[in-house]
Amino acid sequence: MTDREGGKSVMIQVMRDGMGVADPALLHTLLRKYLQLLLENNTLPGAICFFGSGVKMVVEGSPVLDLLQSASPLPWSLCANSRLGTCRERGRGGPR
């Protein structure tokens, strides 16, 4: 997911506890598969931002946290913003 000059210009927003509208297990499966495909095909976004209930995907116990941490150094930036207004950016070193 790069622009013509080779820079990563795409940001993916995760605003739910998974991907799509379905039961929780399917939501998690769909997001996990999507992230796997991004990694396998080297079609990485410049950033993945997690908002609202999507922040559940970047905390301990998340069904996709291992994928988000799998590449070292992390090929994308992560940002998580809860409804409380706190925000943490994760640079190329990965989630902590």
Phi and psi restraints in degrees (value plus and minus 20) as a CYANA .aco file:
   2 THR   PHI    -139.3   -99.3
   2 THR   PSI     139.2   179.2
   3 ASP   PHI    -104.1   -64.1
   3 ASP   PSI    -198.1  -158.1
   4 ARG   PHI     -81.9   -41.9
   4 ARG   PSI     -47.8    -7.8
   5 GLU   PHI    -106.8   -66.8
   5 GLU   PSI     -18.7    21.3
   6 GLY   PHI      71.0   111.0
   6 GLY   PSI     -19.0    21.0
   7 GLY   PHI    -103.6   -63.6
   7 GLY   PSI     127.8   167.8
   8 LYS   PHI    -101.7   -61.7
   8 LYS   PSI      93.8   133.8
   9 SER   PHI    -137.9   -97.9
   9 SER   PSI     -16.1    23.9
  10 VAL   PHI    -121.1   -81.1
  10 VAL   PSI     115.4   155.4
  11 MET   PHI    -138.0   -98.0
  11 MET   PSI     110.0   150.0
  12 ILE   PHI    -119.2   -79.2
  12 ILE   PSI     112.9   152.9
  13 GLN   PHI    -127.6   -87.6
  13 GLN   PSI     108.3   148.3
  14 VAL   PHI    -132.7   -92.7
  14 VAL   PSI      89.9   129.9
  15 MET   PHI    -131.1   -91.1
  15 MET   PSI     -17.4    22.6
  16 ARG   PHI    -151.3  -111.3
  16 ARG   PSI     149.1   189.1
  17 ASP   PHI     -99.7   -59.7
  17 ASP   PSI      42.3    82.3
  18 GLY   PHI     112.9   152.9
  18 GLY   PSI    -173.7  -133.7
  19 MET   PHI    -155.2  -115.2
  19 MET   PSI     108.1   148.1
  20 GLY   PHI      73.6   113.6
  20 GLY   PSI    -184.7  -144.7
  21 VAL   PHI    -149.0  -109.0
  21 VAL   PSI      85.2   125.2
  22 ALA   PHI    -188.2  -148.2
  22 ALA   PSI    -189.6  -149.6
  23 ASP   PHI     -89.9   -49.9
  23 ASP   PSI     136.4   176.4
  24 PRO   PHI     -74.6   -34.6
  24 PRO   PSI     -60.0   -20.0
  25 ALA   PHI     -81.9   -41.9
  25 ALA   PSI     -62.3   -22.3
  26 LEU   PHI     -89.2   -49.2
  26 LEU   PSI     -59.0   -19.0
  27 LEU   PHI     -76.5   -36.5
  27 LEU   PSI     -64.5   -24.5
  28 HIS   PHI     -89.3   -49.3
  28 HIS   PSI     -60.1   -20.1
  29 THR   PHI     -82.4   -42.4
  29 THR   PSI     -63.9   -23.9
  30 LEU   PHI     -84.0   -44.0
  30 LEU   PSI     -64.4   -24.4
  31 LEU   PHI     -85.7   -45.7
  31 LEU   PSI     -61.6   -21.6
  32 ARG   PHI     -80.4   -40.4
  32 ARG   PSI     -65.9   -25.9
  33 LYS   PHI     -84.0   -44.0
  33 LYS   PSI     -61.4   -21.4
  34 TYR   PHI     -79.9   -39.9
  34 TYR   PSI     -66.8   -26.8
  35 LEU   PHI     -85.1   -45.1
  35 LEU   PSI     -58.4   -18.4
  36 GLN   PHI     -80.6   -40.6
  36 GLN   PSI     -64.5   -24.5
  37 LEU   PHI     -84.0   -44.0
  37 LEU   PSI     -59.6   -19.6
  38 LEU   PHI     -78.9   -38.9
  38 LEU   PSI     -65.6   -25.6
  39 LEU   PHI     -88.1   -48.1
  39 LEU   PSI     -66.2   -26.2
  40 GLU   PHI     -84.3   -44.3
  40 GLU   PSI     -56.2   -16.2
  41 ASN   PHI    -115.3   -75.3
  41 ASN   PSI     -17.1    22.9
  42 ASN   PHI      33.6    73.6
  42 ASN   PSI      19.7    59.7
  43 THR   PHI    -129.3   -89.3
  43 THR   PSI      47.4    87.4
  44 LEU   PHI    -109.4   -69.4
  44 LEU   PSI     118.4   158.4
  45 PRO   PHI     -97.6   -57.6
  45 PRO   PSI     146.1   186.1
  46 GLY   PHI     -92.8   -52.8
  46 GLY   PSI     -48.6    -8.6
  47 ALA   PHI    -175.8  -135.8
  47 ALA   PSI     132.3   172.3
  48 ILE   PHI    -144.9  -104.9
  48 ILE   PSI     102.0   142.0
  49 CYS   PHI    -132.9   -92.9
  49 CYS   PSI     115.8   155.8
  50 PHE   PHI    -135.1   -95.1
  50 PHE   PSI     103.1   143.1
  51 PHE   PHI    -145.8  -105.8
  51 PHE   PSI     140.2   180.2
  52 GLY   PHI      34.1    74.1
  52 GLY   PSI    -153.1  -113.1
  53 SER   PHI     -91.8   -51.8
  53 SER   PSI     -29.1    10.9
  54 GLY   PHI     -84.5   -44.5
  54 GLY   PSI     -41.7    -1.7
  55 VAL   PHI     -84.3   -44.3
  55 VAL   PSI     -37.6     2.4
  56 LYS   PHI     -83.7   -43.7
  56 LYS   PSI     -37.9     2.1
  57 MET   PHI    -101.7   -61.7
  57 MET   PSI     -28.8    11.2
  58 VAL   PHI    -136.2   -96.2
  58 VAL   PSI      -5.2    34.8
  59 VAL   PHI    -132.9   -92.9
  59 VAL   PSI     145.2   185.2
  60 GLU   PHI     -75.3   -35.3
  60 GLU   PSI     114.4   154.4
  61 GLY   PHI      75.6   115.6
  61 GLY   PSI     -25.7    14.3
  62 SER   PHI     -86.2   -46.2
  62 SER   PSI     121.0   161.0
  63 PRO   PHI     -93.7   -53.7
  63 PRO   PSI     -26.7    13.3
  64 VAL   PHI    -141.2  -101.2
  64 VAL   PSI     -19.0    21.0
  65 LEU   PHI     -79.6   -39.6
  65 LEU   PSI     -57.5   -17.5
  66 ASP   PHI     -81.8   -41.8
  66 ASP   PSI     -56.7   -16.7
  67 LEU   PHI     -88.5   -48.5
  67 LEU   PSI     -59.9   -19.9
  68 LEU   PHI     -85.6   -45.6
  68 LEU   PSI     -48.4    -8.4
  69 GLN   PHI    -116.3   -76.3
  69 GLN   PSI     -25.8    14.2
  70 SER   PHI     -85.3   -45.3
  70 SER   PSI     -54.9   -14.9
  71 ALA   PHI    -111.0   -71.0
  71 ALA   PSI     114.1   154.1
  72 SER   PHI    -155.4  -115.4
  72 SER   PSI      99.1   139.1
  73 PRO   PHI     -92.0   -52.0
  73 PRO   PSI     137.2   177.2
  74 LEU   PHI     -81.6   -41.6
  74 LEU   PSI     109.1   149.1
  75 PRO   PHI     -99.3   -59.3
  75 PRO   PSI     -19.1    20.9
  76 TRP   PHI    -162.0  -122.0
  76 TRP   PSI     145.7   185.7
  77 SER   PHI    -115.0   -75.0
  77 SER   PSI     124.3   164.3
  78 LEU   PHI    -135.6   -95.6
  78 LEU   PSI     121.4   161.4
  79 CYS   PHI    -155.0  -115.0
  79 CYS   PSI     111.8   151.8
  80 ALA   PHI    -144.1  -104.1
  80 ALA   PSI     109.5   149.5
  81 ASN   PHI    -152.3  -112.3
  81 ASN   PSI      90.0   130.0
  82 SER   PHI    -102.7   -62.7
  82 SER   PSI     152.8   192.8
  83 ARG   PHI     -86.5   -46.5
  83 ARG   PSI     -35.6     4.4
  84 LEU   PHI     -98.7   -58.7
  84 LEU   PSI     -27.4    12.6
  85 GLY   PHI      70.6   110.6
  85 GLY   PSI     -12.8    27.2
  86 THR   PHI    -106.7   -66.7
  86 THR   PSI     127.4   167.4
  87 CYS   PHI    -160.8  -120.8
  87 CYS   PSI     118.1   158.1
  88 ARG   PHI    -152.3  -112.3
  88 ARG   PSI     107.9   147.9
  89 GLU   PHI    -117.2   -77.2
  89 GLU   PSI     117.7   157.7
  90 ARG   PHI    -131.1   -91.1
  90 ARG   PSI      97.6   137.6
  91 GLY   PHI     -97.2   -57.2
  91 GLY   PSI    -178.4  -138.4
  92 ARG   PHI     -88.6   -48.6
  92 ARG   PSI     -25.3    14.7
  93 GLY   PHI    -104.0   -64.0
  93 GLY   PSI     -32.0     8.0
  94 GLY   PHI      77.2   117.2
  94 GLY   PSI     148.0   188.0
  95 PRO   PHI     -82.9   -42.9
  95 PRO   PSI     130.0   170.0
